[in-house]
């Protein structure tokens, strides 16, 4: 009997369109002799689409009709979809494992992972804690520092602080970080809302841009560097791929350079010496362990020009899976082709679920 995989995509995120591209690639590469794919789309408003062709509907800019399912009761081989405002006309979907492909908020941040944990369903990727920590750049970097991993200097501000005392915030950034610096929403990915500020005027605009996407903004010291990425795979004993280098078409690897412009180049393997390669792979695994990650992650680095110092940038618990994405490309270069990579991720999901089920959930005193 084939394994039924619910691939969940879309979602309420600035990375909605990236999710659709990743999910399309995954569904096209799941071996039909092993898997039966159950596509599950989530609109930008948070409605779940299960009938017809959810991918086609979301790509066409689906308009709500008011009858879409809003409550999802998911259980292994017994998934009940209850339409809004009614328990009539219920749908039942049988699934063995869920493959969340929801980049960014309400997907990569532990929210859907919490739903699946409550339902007791195996799912691909990191758990609730690792997903939330990996999504929040401020918390993530705190965990990295606690583990002794190298990161660039950074400051964190809330949207309320920016709105109430912007001059003080700007002054603190100028003194402690200087220019250039990078502003980022603390909880988002795919370079959405990221800006480079070279002076005070650009910093004002950059802070405002980042604050559009999250209530918390992180500002990082800018260094002259190359951008290196490394893929990690596993649960208790994770392994790292060969590293790759991103040569962006723009000044840095922003959203346009990642997904729109064709000028960016991926150098696989990265043209770095053996010692640097070993250090990148070591730190990638340590970063994975620092947030208690599982399944998969792409770990991004800065390699400072001149000094050759390796700095940990961030970890992505649901990395891009498009045909041009670095995560699957790095594993392909490391000897694991895309379809086999998907096999391994589903296997890891099953293994992690079996491990979780060993936990006792009741306690009796003698």
RAJO-V625680 format. One record per run of one state. SS is the DSSP state (2 for helix, 1 for strand, 0 for the rest). FROM is the first residue (numbers start at 1). TO is the last residue. If there is no record, write none. Layout:
ss=SS from=FROM to=TO
ss=SS from=FROM to=TO
This chain:
ss=0 from=1 to=2
ss=1 from=3 to=10
ss=0 from=11 to=15
ss=2 from=16 to=29
ss=0 from=30 to=34
ss=1 from=35 to=42
ss=0 from=43 to=47
ss=1 from=48 to=49
ss=0 from=50 to=53
ss=2 from=54 to=59
ss=0 from=60 to=68
ss=1 from=69 to=73
ss=0 from=74 to=78
ss=1 from=79 to=83
ss=0 from=84 to=90
ss=1 from=91 to=93
ss=0 from=94 to=96
ss=1 from=97 to=101
ss=0 from=102 to=110
ss=2 from=111 to=119
ss=0 from=120 to=122
ss=1 from=123 to=123
ss=0 from=124 to=127
ss=2 from=128 to=135
ss=1 from=136 to=136
ss=2 from=137 to=146
ss=0 from=147 to=153
ss=1 from=154 to=158
ss=2 from=159 to=176
ss=0 from=177 to=180
ss=1 from=181 to=185
ss=0 from=186 to=186
ss=1 from=187 to=187
ss=0 from=188 to=194
ss=1 from=195 to=197
ss=0 from=198 to=199
ss=2 from=200 to=211
ss=0 from=212 to=215
ss=1 from=216 to=221
ss=0 from=222 to=224
ss=1 from=225 to=234
ss=0 from=235 to=238
ss=1 from=239 to=240
ss=0 from=241 to=243
ss=1 from=244 to=247
ss=0 from=248 to=254
ss=2 from=255 to=259
ss=0 from=260 to=264
ss=1 from=265 to=268
ss=0 from=269 to=273
ss=2 from=274 to=290
ss=0 from=291 to=294
ss=1 from=295 to=304
ss=0 from=305 to=309
ss=1 from=310 to=316
ss=0 from=317 to=325
ss=2 from=326 to=333
ss=0 from=334 to=337
ss=2 from=338 to=356
ss=0 from=357 to=366
